[in-house]
Amino acid sequence: MLVRRENIQLQSISDHAHNSQEIKIFSTRSSFSGIASLQQILPVKPTFEYNRDWSFFQQKKNSKRMSKLKLFVSHSSKTVQNVAFLERVCQTLGEQDTGFHVLVDQSGKIPAGEEWFRYLSEWMAECDAAVILFSRAAFEESEWVRAEAAILSWRKRIQPKFKLVGVLLDDVNPTEFDTDVFFKVIRISDFQFVRDCENEQAILSELKKAFGDLNEPPESPFEHLSTLMREILATIQDDALKRTWDHLQGIDKPHWEPELDFSESLARLLFREPEISVSNMRIIVEQLANVLNKDKAMKMLELVKGLWVNAEAASTLAWIRENSKAAMINGEVVHDFTGQSYIRRSWPFPEDYKLLSADKCRSLKEITTILLAPFSKTAGEHHAQRRLQKYKQPLFLVFPFSSESETETSDPYPDADLVGKIIQTHPNVTVVVSTGVQMPNNLQYLEPVIPQIAEGRELDQFDLHCDLFEYISESQPAG
């Protein structure tokens, strides 16, 4: 199991020989503070090793998928009781017959949260199933649990077979989730809960039962990215990969050597360092220029386009679409770039999607003409209407951001009446309004996609993407 506690991570591997366990504790900093108290909690003798890689789970080249599934446990470590209960949950779900490696997140106090968040994005994309322990402290005080709940609920929304179970502790009631502003937005109450158990043993029994039928989980976003990268890089020789890996950037690069799966290590780096994913793609394209054609390079750029988008924001957008709401995003290039990035982050699997611009249209008739256009290329208007109505993949209509000079002669945003008519007439269409850098406070009929984009971040990523697109177009040989 992998535990975040203050400044440590803990991984436990059960061998069940003589009821013993080997615990490996990996430091996320150069300090072992807090280990003594951990030894008092855990009924095992830890062994220590400086290693910031998740190497135990790292795949060998050409090896099959690991037989044990990865179960993530989110909870708060605000109290000794919470930590002690967590340990018993991990021991129960990590028993040999459950088939799980238990990955555990405990609320920590890592400065600014930046170091932990790099791992958060990676692990949430990789786990096969998850449980959230909603103690009173987790529900009311833990920002980590809230972030993890948002990301895990996103996994559940895009993959209905992803198993997500919440456990209600300390008299936390399901109705409280619907009155809390954050949990109401991510709709965590829509999912499965273990509650009203008479004692701790009953909770553990219910959890074991809930995850007992998880034999073939859906492909995780991490596995999906690894697989597609592997297909693209299949013919590249180890010496070229080694040269490329040495040039890649990252504060906390995973370990890689030729006998390990390069694509998995690359996927881990991309999820761990999403802000520089396009920059790292530029390095890969440059280093492999002689063996990577234009089509493959463009495909790799498309795969990483959305990684810079906050996973919590992806969860929010998925919920908005699922509930036929209209969204607003604080971006300036939503139709040209950011909207595509959000869609790719929210729905990472190989789905078709359509992103259309409403431009300055402010009537339902004009909007309907825009929506029918991609379905009218090979069919008449009647058949185009039917095809539009039957389209099940993400279909977004973006109202672009208008600068101050442009808004002098037109409405900066569609009004509530028009948005309502679009949703009523075309329920499979998600309306997205681009607001520029700041979201206005007077658009109550739109759901904000949160967290908002930090100022400058969108255009920085847009520039990186455009630069690499142009480089590939001009310098790479055709496929």
N, C-alpha and C positions, 0 to 999 in steps of 0.2 A: 504494500500500500504506500501511497505517496502522500505526505502530510506537509502542509504549510503551517508552521507554528512560529510566530515571531520571525526569526531569521534562519529557520531550518526547514529542510524537507526530509521526510522519512519514507523509506520504501521497505516494505516487509515482504519476504518470500517464504510462504509456508512450505516446509518439507514433511511435516507430520511424522517424521521418524522420532519415536520416543516423545511425541507431543512437544517438539521443540520448534522454534522459529529462528531464522537468521534475519536480523534487522540491519539494513544499511542506511545510514544517515548521511545525506548529502548536504553540505553547507551551501547556502545561497550567498553567503559572504564569507570572509576569512575569520569567522568567529564561531566558537562552540557554546556561546552563552545559552543557558536554558536547558542544556543536556541533562544536568543532574536531576532536575525536576521531572524530566521526561522519563528517566530511568526509574524513578519512583512510581510513575503511572503504569509503565509497560511491564508486564510480567516476563520479560525476556532480557537477555544480555545483548546490548547493541555492539556492533562492530562499526568502525568509522572509516570513512574514505572521502577524500576531497574529490568531488566529481560533480560538475554542474550539468552533465548530460543525462538524458533519460535512456542510458545505454542498455539497460536491462530489456527494454521494449524494442530496441533497434533491430530491424530485420537484416539478416544476411542476404547477400545477393542471390537471386533466383530461389529463395526459400518460400515456403507456403505461409499463409496467414497464421498468426499465433493461435493455438487452440484455445487458450484462455481469453475470455472477453474482459474488456476494461470497464469497470463500473466506477463512476465518479460520485463521491459523496461530498456535498456542500453543507457546511454548518458553521456556527459561531463557537469560538472557544473562550467566551466571556467568563464562564464559570468552570470550576473544577468538575462539577457534576456533568456539565455538557461534554467535557473532554473525556471523562471516564465512560460516559454512555457511548460516545463516538467509538472508543476503543472496542467496546463489546459489539457494536454494530459491525465494525470492520472484521472482527474475529469470526462473527457469525456468517457474514456474506463472503468472507475470504476463505472459508473452509474448503477443503480439497474437492468435495462433491458438488460445490456450487459452480465451479468452472470460471470463477472470476479472479482477476487481479483488481484489488480495491484501491482506487486512487482517491485520496482524501485531501480536501482543502480545509484548512483551519484558518480563521480570521487572524491576520497578523498585523504588525505595525511597521512594515517595510517602508522606509521614507518615500513619501509622495506616491507610493503604489506603483511606480513605473516598472520596477524590476519584476514584481509579481505579475503585473498585467501582461507582460510579454509571454509568460507561461500560461496565463489564463486563456488567451486566445487560442493557443496551441492545444491545450488539453480539452477545452470545450469542443473543439473540432474533431478530436480523436476518440473520445470515449464512446463505448457502445451502448451504454445505458447510464442512468443517473438517479440518485436519491438526494432529496434536500431535507435536512433535519430542521424543522421550523420550531426551535425553542423560542421562548419569549424574547431572549436577547437577539437571536437571529432575525426575528420578525421586526423588532423595533429599533435595533441599534446597529446592525451589521450592514455596512455599505457593500462589503464583499459578497455577502449572501444575495443581496439584491441584484448586483451585477451578474452573478452566476445564474440566478433564477431567470433573469431576462434572456441570457444566452441559451440556457437549457430549454426554455419555453420556445425559443426560436427553432431549435433542433426538432422539437416535438411538432411544431406547426408545419414545417417543411417535410418532415418524415413521420407520418402518423404511427409507424411501427416502432419508432424510437421509444423505448420504455423510460418514462419519467414518473417517479413516485415521490410525493411529499409526505413527510411524517409530522403530525401535529403533536407538539409537546407542551408542557407547562400551561395547559388549558387554552392554548391558541385555538380559536374557532374559525371555521371556513368563512363565515360571514365577515370576518375582519378583513379579509383580502379584498372584498368588494367595496369597503369603505376607505381603504388606504389608496391614495392617489396613484402611487407607483405600481403596486400590485394589481390595481384595477386596470391600468393601461395594458400591462403584459398578460392579463387574464390568466394568472397562474391557477386560479380557482377552477378553471375548465378541466384540469387534469386530475389524475388519480391521487387520493390521499389515504394514508393509514391513520385512523383516528379511533377514539373511544375504546382503546384497549385497556383492559383491567390492570395490566402490569407490564413491566419492561419485557419479560419473556414473551408475552403475547405480541408485542410490537415486533420483536425480532422474528417471531414465527411468521407474522404477516408479511414482513419484508422478504423473507426467504421464499415464501409462497409466491409473492408478486413477481419475483425475478426467476422463478423456477422454470418457466417455459421459454426462456430467451435463448433459443438454439441458433437461429440465423438472423442476427440483427441486420438492419439496413446498412449499406455502405456509408461510412462516415465521410464528412467533407474532407477530412485529412486523407483518408484512403483514396477518395475520388481524385484529389489533386495529385497524389503520389502515382496513381495508375496512369493518368493522362501524361504526366511528365515522363514516366517510364517508357511509354509508347513513343514519345517524341525523341527521346535520347537513347533509344535501344541500340543503335548502331555505333554510338560514340565510344572510342577506345578509352581504357582506364587512364592512360597518360594525359590525354586531353582533359578528362574529367578532373584529374588531380590538379593540373595547372589551373583549371577554372575555379575549383574549390578554394585554392590558396588565395585567389584574388577576391573572392566574395567578401562582402562587408557584414558586420554584425557585432554588437556589443557582447553577445553571448552565443556565438556560433556553435552549433552542435558538432560533435566529433564525427569525422568521416575518414575512412580509409578504403582502399579498393575492394576489400572483401565484403564491405557493407553495401547496402542498397543506396546508391547515390540519390535516386529520386525521392526516397523516403526522407533522407537527411535534408535534401533541398526543401521539401514540403515543410519539414519541421522548422527550418530557418525562415521560410516565407511567412508562416503563421506566427512565429515568435517575433519577427521583426517586420511587421506589415508596412510600416512607414517607408521602408527602403526596399520594398519588394520590386518596384519598377527599376530602381537603380541597380539592384542585383541582376535583374533580367538584362539590363544593358550590358553588364559585365559578361554574362553568359553568352549573349549574342556576339559580342566583340571577340571573346576568347575562342568561340567555336565558329567563327565566320567562314572558315574553309570547309566545314562539314555540316553546317546547319543552313538549310535553304530558307527562302523567304516565307513560304507557307508555314513551315514549322515555327519559325521565329514569331510570326504573327499570331499563331495559335497560342504560343507561350505567353505573349503579351496579353491576349484576351483572358487567359486563365488567371492572371494576377491583377486584372483591372480593378476588381472590387475589394481586394484584401485590405486596402487602407481604410475602408469604411468600418466604423465602430460596430462590433457584433451586437451590442445592445440596440443600436439604431436599426440594424437589420431585423431584429426581433420586433421592434415597433412597426416597421413597414409591413412585415408579414401579417401582424395582427390587423393593421388598417385594411389591408386587402381582404383578409378573411372575413372581416365584419362589414364590408362594403362601405367604408368610410372614405373621406377625401383627406389628403395629406398636404402638409406644407413642409418644405425643406429649405433651410437657410443657405441656399447656394446661388451662384451667379451663372453657372454654365450647366444647369441641370439637364437640359435637353441634349446638349452636345457631348456631355461627358459624365457628369455626376449621377444623373438618373440611371445610366447604364451601369455605373459602378455599384449603386445601391441595389439594383436588381440582381447583379451577379453575386453580390455578397449575401443577399437575402435568399436567393434560390441558386445555389452553386452547382446544381446538377444539370446535365445536358438537356435542359428544356428550351423550347422555342420561346421567344418573348417578343413583344412589339412595344416600342416606345415612340409615340407620336406627338408632334407639337401642335398645340392649339393656336399658336402664333397670337394674333390679336383678335381672334374670333370671339364674339360675345353673344352669339345666338345658338340655340339648340340645332337649328337647321344647318348652320355652317359647321358645327362640331360633328354632326352626324355624317356629313360629306367627308370630313377628314377621317373619321373612324372607318368608313366603308372603303376608302381608297385602296388599302393593301389587300382587301378581299375582292376587289372588282377587276383585278388585272386579267383574270381568266374566266370571269363569270359576269352575268348581267346583274342589275341592281337587286332584283328579287333574291337571287342566289347569294349575292354578297351579303344581304341582310341576314340570311339564314346562317352563312358561314361565320359572320360576326357574332351572332347569338350563341353559336355552338363552341366558340373558341374558349378553351379551358386554361390555356397558359397565361402567364402574367401579361396583361395588356394595360399600358399606362398612357394616359393623356396628360402631357405637361403644358402648363401655362408658364411660358418663359418669364424670367425676371426682366422688368422694364426699368431702364435708367430714368432719372428725373426728367431729362429732356424728352424722352419718349412718352412719358406719362402726361405731358401737357395736353396731348390730343387724344388720349385713350385712357380707359380705366386701368389702373395698375394691377388689379386682381379681379377675377371673376366674382360676381356677387353670390350670395347664398342661394338665391332663387335658381340661377343657372346651374350651379353645382348640384343642387337637389334634383333638377330635371335630368341632368346627365346620368346621375346614379340611378334614378327611377327608370329611365328609358333604356339604359345600357348597364345593367347591374354587374356585368363582368368586367367593366372598365374601372380602373382606379385613377381618380383625378389627383394630380400632384401640382401644387402651386409653388413656384420658385420665388422666394421672397428677397433674394439678395443676402447680404451679410447678416442682417438683423431680422428676426421674426417680429412682425407687428403684433400688437396686443389686441387688435380689434377684429381678428378673423376667427371668432369663436366657432364657426361652422367647419373649420379645418382642424385636423388632428396634427399636432406638431410631431415630427420625427425627431426623437431625442435619444441620446444626447445630441445637441446641435453641433455643427461643424465649427471647430475652432477657427478664428479669423486667420486667413492666409493659407490654411491647410488645403482647401479645395483647389485653389489656383496653383499652388505648388505641385500638387499631384497631377493636375491637368497639364502643366508645362512639362513635367517629366514624361508623361504618357505621349504627348505630342512629339517631343524630341526623339523618343525611341521609335515611334511610328515612322517618323520621317527618315531616321537612320536606316531602319529595316527596308523601307521602300526604295531608298536610293542606293544602298550598298550591298544588300543580300542578293545572291543569285536566285532566280526563279526556281520553284519546285518542279 
